[in-house]
Amino acid sequence: MTNPTACLFTLLLALPALAQAGGAPSRSGADVLAGRDCEPLRGRKVGLITNHSGRTSRGNRTVDVIAGADSVSLVALFSPEHGWEGLLDEKTTDTRDGPTGLPVYSLYGETRVPTEPMLRGIDTLVFDIQDVGCRFYTYVSTMRNCLEAAAAHKLRFVVLDRPNPIGGLRLEGPVLAAARRDFVGAHTIPLRHGLTAGELARMIVGEEGLQVDLHVVKCEGWRRADLWDRTGLLWINPSPNMRSLTQALLYPGIGLLEGTNLSVGRGTDTPFEVLGAPWCDGVRLAARLRAADLPGVTFVPVAFTPAASRFRGERCSGINVAITDWRTFEPVRTGVHVACALRALHRDAWDTRKLDWLLKHEPTAAAILAGRPADEIVASWQQDLDLFRMRRQPFLLYE
């Protein structure tokens, strides 16, 4: 006969291991805020920066959580790139939220910074958007612009934090120089930065000396080693072409090639999982990349015809970048290997004039064009990455 006390004791001993294995779901900052009946916002007049990804784990919109809270006045809404519903790949315009009737001001249209009329009647800006952990993904750029607006207008700024889907431990890519900062380079961070939005907000405020009253509502249950599959949270496409954890992991490496004359799979069912062009030899490219024996990934020659975006309606030869192990895969190293292989195989056909657009590191772009070995290029970033790891330490919120 089974001893119930012994079973309970065994279960208690196993709980830490279960949590480590992702047995306990994480809670986002929006979940924590809802569970506290919006207490951190009590008495505040709020402008909410969000989109369709701003939801609790129960599926409730953060908009409705705040709008329904006692002693909180929700005044206006702000949307980032891809619009209020997260469906657009173009500039967006102001709109209105149907359920609440509140104005939604676009921060990816005529302006990317909240203006004084937009901020009228607001004393607190709240940011709740799901990021993907890549420097050139622009939601954190919108956050930075709003932080600067909050400092200029003496507003409180609250980040409802969310897990970094591609983890908080691994750092990859060159670190952005301050002189290169722009809307696809929000701060002096590497391509894969391993920060949550809340941590990055703390870093921006701390390193830039912004005079802003910043508060972060932390996630619960998320650890730095966790990728999205360990959170227990529902995946919501944060943008039209970011449809899975696989694509989020690929994005820092494959996405950085978008300035060149390649299709990276936009207009297909598998954006960032395939890349190619009418001039590309997918068989030779796949063979060359497989020979590099990169961790956690293999390469399959494919043909595809994008229904939209670059090479729309044209048959492309290229590769499927197939991740075999999420935890060992190195997206930026892989992207550099792809770039070096393209330079070697298609020197004349591959247009590299905008190779540095998202990379934002001239020495790396020059080394690729000069035919330097890919792993030599990757190794050249290590000193800056070590310094960044130390720089970010005071701003981290999670173990």
N, C-alpha and C positions, 0 to 999 in steps of 0.2 A: 504494500500500500504506500502511496506517495505521501511524504511528510510535507504539509503545507508550509510550515515554518522554514524548513530547509529550502523549499522552492523560492520563497520570498527572499530569503537571505542570498541565494544564488542570483536572483534577479537584481537585487540592490547592488551586488558586486559587479554585475554586468552593465549597469547603467552608464558609467563613464565611457565604456567601450562603444555602447550603442550610440551615445551622443557623438563620439568621435567619428563613427561610421555614417553620420548623417541621419540617425534615427529620430532625433528631435528637430522639428522644422524651425527655421529661423523666423524672426519677426522683424519686419522692416520698421523704419522710423514712423511710417504712417500707421502701422499696426499699434505701435507703442503709444502714439498720440491718441488714437481712437480708444485704446484701453484706459487712458487717463482722462477721457472725456475732454480732450483738448486743453487741459489745465495749463500747459506752457503758453497758450495763446489767450488766456482769460483776460478780458478787458482790452484786447488789442483790436485795431482796425487793419484788416489783413488784405494784402495783395498776394495771390497765389500763383506761382510760376510752375506750370505743370502741363501735362498732356494726357493721352489715353493710358500711359503707363503708371500714372499716379493713382493706384488702387491699393486697398488693404488686401490681405490674404483671403478675406471673405468675399472679395469682389466689389466692395463698396468704393466708390470714387472718393478720393481725398477731398475733392470739392464739396461733396455732400456731407462728409464727416464734419468739415469745418463749418459749412453753412448751417448745419443742424445743431451746432454746439451752443450751449447757454453762454451768455456774456462774451461772445466773439462776434465781431461784425466782419463778414466777408464782403469786401468792397469791389474788387476787380480781379480779373484773371489774365494771365500772360502765357503765350504759347511760344515754343522754340521752333527750330527748323523742323520741317515735315508737318507743321500745323497742329491744330487742336486735337484732331483725331489721329495724327501720326501717319497719314496716308499719302502725303504730297512730297514730290521731289522737285520743288520749285519754290520761288518766293511766295509768301503767304500774306493774306490780308486780315484785318480785324474782322471779328465775327461776334456772335453772341451765343452763350451757352443756353440751350433750350430749357433744361430742367430748372435752372436757377434764374434765368433771364439776365445774368450778369454779362457785362462786356468782356470780350476776350481780345486783348491787345496783342497783335503779332510782333514778335521780336526777331522775325526773319523776313522782313518786308521793307517798308520805307525806313525803318530804324531797327537797330539791333540793341539799343539801349533804352530802358524806360525813360520817357520824357516827363517833364514836370506835370503837364496836364494828366498823363496816365497815372501819376502817383498821388494825385489830389485826394485828400481824405484818408490816406494810408499812413500808418505808423510802423507797420511790420511787413516785411516781405518774407514769404515762405517758399522754399524751393523743394519740389518733390517730383523728380524725373529719374527714370532708370538709365544710368550710364552703362557703358560696356567696357571701360578700362583701357581705352585707346586714346592717345593724345589728340588725334585729329577728328575725333567724334565730337560734334560741336555743342552738345548739351552743356558740357562743363564750361565752354566759352560763354554761353548765355548766362550761366551762373556767375562767372567772373564779372561780366558786364553789369549784372544786377547787384553784385556785391559793391562795385564801385559806385553805382547809383545810390545804394543804401548809405554808403559813407558820405557822399556828396549832400544827401538830403537828411542826414542824421536819423535814419530809420534802423530799427532792429532787423536782423536777418536771421532766419531760422532755416536750417537744412533738416529735412526729414530723410535720414540716411537710408541707403539701400546697399545690399551686398555688391561687391565687384564681381560680375559673373565669371571673369577669367582668373579670379584669385588675387590674393594680396601679397604673395611671396615673391614670385618671379618678376624680375625687372629686365627689360630688353630694349635695345635700340639706342641710338645716340640721344644725348640730353640736349634739349632745345637751348640755344643761346638767347639771352634776353633781347637782343636786337632783332631776332627773328619772330618774336611773339606776334600773333595775329589771330584771326577767328578760327583757324585750324591749328592753332598752337597756343593754348590758353595760358600756359605757364612753363617755367624752365624745368620740364620733366621729360623722361624718356618716352618712347612710343608706347611701350607697355609699362605703365607706371605703378600698378599694384595698389592704388589708393581708392578709397570710396569717395563719393562726392563730398561728404562731410569732412573727411581728412584733407582733401584737396582745398576745400574752402578755408580750413584752418591754416594750411600752408601758405595760401595766397595772402591771407590777412596778416599772418605772422611775418612773412618775408617781404611783403610790399609795404608793411607799416600802415595798412588801411585802418582808419579810425572808425570802426563799425562794431556795433554790439552784436556779436555773432554767437548763436546758440546752435548746437547740433543735437537733435533727438536721435540717439544711437540705435542701431539694430540690436537685437538680442539673439544670441545663439549662433551668430556667424563668426567663424574663425578664418584667419588669413589664408590658411591652406585650402579652404573650401572653394571649389568652383560651384557654378549654379546647381549642378546636379545634386550637391550635398545640402542645399538649403531647404528642400522640401517645398519651395515656393513655385507657383505656376509661372511658366515662361509666357510673357506677353511680348510680342515683337516690338522692340522699342522704336523701330523705324521700318519703312517698307521693305528694305532689303536685308534686314537683320532678323532672320527667322528661326534661329536655333543657336544653341550654345556652340555647336561646331562652327557656325559662321562667325560668331563673336570671337572665337579663338583664332580663326584664320584672318580676321580683319586687319590687325596691326601689321601683318606681313604681306598679304595679297592686296589689301586696300591701298598700301603706300605706292603701288604701281599705277594707280588710276590716272595720274597725269600723263601717262604715255599712251601710245596708240595701241592699247590692248583692251579687249573686253575682259572684265573680271566677273562676268556672269550676270551683270544686271540685265534684266529682260529675259532671264531664264528662271527655272524653278529652284536653282541652286546658286544664288549669288555668292561670290567669293570662294565657292568650292570648285569652280572651273575658271580657267582663264585661257585666252588664246586670241587668234586673229586670222584673217584670210591668208596672211603671208607666213604664218607660223607652221613649223613642222612638229606636230605634237608627239609623234613617235620618237624622234630624235631628242626632243626636249625631255620627255619622260625618262628615257633611258639614261640621259646624262644626270638627271637629278636622282634617280634611283641609285646610281653608282656612288653618289655622295654619302649614302647610308645615314641619312639624317634621323634623329630620334623621333619616334611617335608618328611617322608620316610615310606614305608611299605615293607614287605618282602613276596615273593610268592615262594613256593617250585617248583622247575623245574628240568627237566633232559635235558642234552645237551651233544653233542659229538663234541669236538673241531676237526677241520680239520687240525690244525697246532698247533705248540707250545706244551706246557705241556699237557700230556694225549691225544695226537693226536690219533684219531680213537677209543678212549675209552669212554664208556658211563659214564657220571658223574652225580651224584645227588648233588643238591645244591639249591641256591636261586637266584631269580631275585630281585635285590635291586632297587626298584621302587620309584623314587623321586616324591613326591606329591606337594611339594612347594619349588621351587628353592631358595627362599629368606630366609626361616627358616632352611633349611637342613644344617646339620653340618657334613661334610664328615669325618673328622678325628675322631670325637667322635663316629660316626657310625662305622668306621673301627676298633676302639678299642673294641666296643661292639661285633662286629663280632669275633674278635680275642679271647675275653674272653669267648664267647659262644662256639667257637671251642675247646678251652682248656677244658671247662667243659664237653662237649659232646664226644670229640674224643681225649682224652689225649694221648693215646698210638699211634693212627694212624697219628696224625698231627705232622709233622716234623718241629720243631721250631728252628733248629740250625742256620738258617739264618734269623730269625725274625727281628733281629736288623740291617740288611743290609741297608735298606732304612729308617727305623725309626731313626737309629743313636742316640739312647738314652737308655743306658743300664738300668737305673732305671725303665723306662716304660716297657721295655721288661721283666725285672725281675718281675715286679708287675703283668703282664699278666700271666706269668708262675706260679706265686705264688697263682693265683686265687683271686687277689684283685678285688673289685667291679669296673666296668668300669668307672663309673662317679667319683669315688674317684681318679682314675688314671688321668682322664681328669682335675679334679680340681687341681692336683698337678703341672700343668704347668702354672697356672694363674700368679704367681709372675713374672716368666720369660717373659711371654707374655706382662704383663704390662710394664716391663722394655724395651722390644723390641718396644712397641708402642711409648715410649718416645724416644728411640734411632733413630727410623726411621723418626721422625717428621722433623728434619732439611733438609731432603733429598726429601721430598714430593713435587710434582709439580702440584697436582690437588686437588680441594676441594671435 
